[in-house]
Structure formats: C-alpha cells, structure tokens
C-alpha cells in the first residue's frame, strides 16, 4: 500500500473486521483445492521468461508482412510496366544461325515480324492469333533439339531494332524456319499466362485499395472509430470524427453507442463532447441499458455533470 | 498491496516455467481478497456465482501467465481487473442491471465525523452481516473501490488500474462509498456488539 493517500477510516476497519467475522476457513480450504485442481487441469501457461518479447515479435511480423507486400508490389510493377519485356522473347530466334546454318540468310527478315507479333503494344490483338502456330511449332520440335542458352545469344541478336515495326500478318513459315524458331517459341506461353495473372493481380489490388479507401471514409467506419476514440477517452479524436460527420449514435454489435463507450470508460470530457453533438442518453444496448443506466453505478460526479444528470454547482 | 509485487511476478513466471508450487503460493496470497471482492460485487442476489467466477478468474490467471507484464501493471491490479471483468460478464450474461442505487446524493457527503462512528469493534456476526449488507447496497463501482481498498488492501493507483479509471476517480468513488456507508450505518450502536 505504498501510495495510500487516504487516511485509514474506521469504516474500512469495521468492514475488514466484518469480513473476518464472516470468514469461513473450511469453505476457503475447499475452494482452494477446487481452484488449484481446476488450474492444474487447464493447459499449462506457455513457458515464456520474457513475455515482453511477444509484442516485439508481432512488430517484426508486421514489418515482414509489409516488406513482403512491398516486394510483391515492386515485382508486379516491374513485370507489368517494364519495357524490357520483349527482348527475351525475341532473343532466341538467332539460335537458328548457330544451330542451323541454312536459315542464316533470313534471320532479320524472320525475326522482325516475329518480334512484332509478340509485342502486345505493337499488336494488341495479335498474341491470341499467333499463339497457336507458334505453340504448334514448339510442340513439333520440343523433343528435337535442346533449347540454346538465350543469354548467350542476346548480344548477337541483330533483329532488336525492328521490334517497333508495324505488325504484318503472320507469315507462313517454312518447316526449317519453324524448326529454327521452335526453341525460342517454347517459353512464351507461361510468360503470357503469368502476364495475365499479374494483370489480374493488379486489377484486384486496385479494387481492394479502392474498397479500403471507400471504407475508411464510410459512415460505418467513422462510427467505429468514434466508438473506439470515446472508449479510450481520446477527446481530440472524438472531436475530429464528429466534425467529419461520424454518426454519433451508431451502435456496435452489442448495441453500444459511442456515448455508452465513453461512459463505461468514465471519460467525462469525451462524454460531454458527444452530448454536445446530440448523443442520446436513452438509446439502449442489447442488454437493455442506456448510457444513463451505465453512469449510475460509476458514481462519478464529473461524468454525471457531463451527461447533464446533475446540475453544475 | 502487502504482498511484494516483484515476488508476485516471480511466482507467476515460475508457474509459467512449470513450477508446480508457484501457483498455489500466489493463490494463497490473494484468494481471500479476490473471493470477497467478487462476492461483494455480485451482492446477495448473485452470491451463488461467486465460487464459479472466482475459479474462472484464477484459471484465467494461470492460462495467461505468459501474457502478464510486470512493467505495465502490478499483479494485484491485473488480478482484480480479471475478476471485475468476470463479474461484469456474469451480469451481462444474466442480464442483470448493475444499478444498485440512484445517482449519488450530495447529502451522503455531509454525514458526520468518522471519529463518531460506532463501528470500532465488530465482533458479532449480526453486526458484521449488517455492515456487509450496507457495503453490498453501494453502487457497484463505489463498492468495488471500497472493497479493494478496505479489504484487499490495494492502493488507489492499483484500484484505478483494476477499474480502468483515473486515480482521482478511484479516490472519489472511495470517498462516496465511505460517506454512504457512514450514513447507512449511523444507527448502529455498540450495544449490538
């Protein structure tokens, strides 16, 4: 009792003595046995010598989650918006000159339209039309020859320049040409699939962001924030939320309003503010209690004044 | 609170670490105060629930031992917070209106000099029951503050912590509780003893 600033009162002593007189040691012993047995039956409390580390772990978890989200966002952004997407698709065709000398006179002529076909910006509709022939060619030669290393071919790839050329209709490729392109054509289908997935992700993420943004300013959200602020006695937040138009008497799942929360937390200032904005004293929660009812057992004169239950002296 | 706070935290930690005796020692320190607190908050009408709520309180203590942070609260404050919530939850489940009396009346504060109280020595069971009945007639929050101070021996700061209010509010509740008790028991005479 280090900070007892109230002097001992005979009433306190009388009450303590009364409890002593009424005390039943046998009942206490029986209660002790029952409680300790029940506690022993319960799962043991987790061994944790440093309980304060728990919130720290939570914080790290939060940071990790945030970092993961940021990483995914960067990945999505780079995959969707990067202009350097086309070269890896264009690069493999030069494999032909390496592995098949007979197509060497044609590489520029063949790869130019191919690159144009594969660029969704140059030919927005083309990909679906060209996918089939290219995929068939890939299937035809998939087992015929191993795919050459694309990075090794990139520096020697001459047809980079024609990428921006207008897309001509897909030419009918001769069998050797198709064979020459086959190793290069194999990877694109998964790339296209992931592209659509990424686009879906972007759309979904955008929708979610819009929903969250909308909810943040919705009356229900404002009301929830108002109740939280009132429960915690954050008067400035209460004021700001009321000024934003938060519905003052909106109840939560238990039917409790911000005023009830403020009363239960015994926050006279927040309560006074809510009353000034017209919070109802008579609205009842699901248990049938109003803010007025809740204030009575608290016996706080400041709270009663804030509610207007007693006249200011 | 008379028991040492650091020892309370050590006992709780030892319980969390598997010491089979630590919980019993901790229980013995507070069981009377905790039970009477619950019993008085419940009042005579709900007295049957006291045993169950007392047990639930201690089970909650055992189960959440790892979550207790002695840097944030004393064990006593934590324990009586749990006990108080158990009682409120019980009232909510039972749909009991926790309205023990009307709004406090200023007249109660004008009742007399505590030195004139006739309750110097409470020895008879009858008088003890009358005092306890007067305590149970107090408004709930005033009752809680009074029992925690007068019987459990909590400081005003600990009462404030356990009740979720400021120290000033706890002090105010205690003051009103004493005044009302004085008024209610003013007719008692030592002759009853």
Interface residues (C-beta under 8 A of the other chain):
Chain A: X1 X2 X3 X4 X5 X6 X9 X10 X11 X12 X13 X14 X15 X16 X17 X18 X19 X21 X22 X23 X28 X31 X32 X34 X35 X36 X38 X39 X42 X43 X44 X45 X46 X47 X48 X49 X51 X52 X54 X265 X266 X287 X288 X289 X293 X295 X296 X297 X298 X299 X300 X301 X302 X304 X309 X310
Chain B: X1 X2 X13 X15 X16 X17 X18 X23 X24 X27 X28 X31 X32 X35 X36 X51 X54 X55 X58 X59 X62 X63 X64 X65 X66 X67 X68 X69 X71 X92 X95 X97 X98 X99 X100 X101 X102 X103 X104 X114 X115 X117 X119 X120 X121 X122 X123 X124 X125 X127 X128 X129 X131 X132 X135 X139 X140 X141 X142 X146 X147 X149 X150 X151 X153 X154 X155 X156 X157 X164 X165 X166 X169 X171 X172 X173 X174 X175 X176 X177 X178 X181 X182 X185
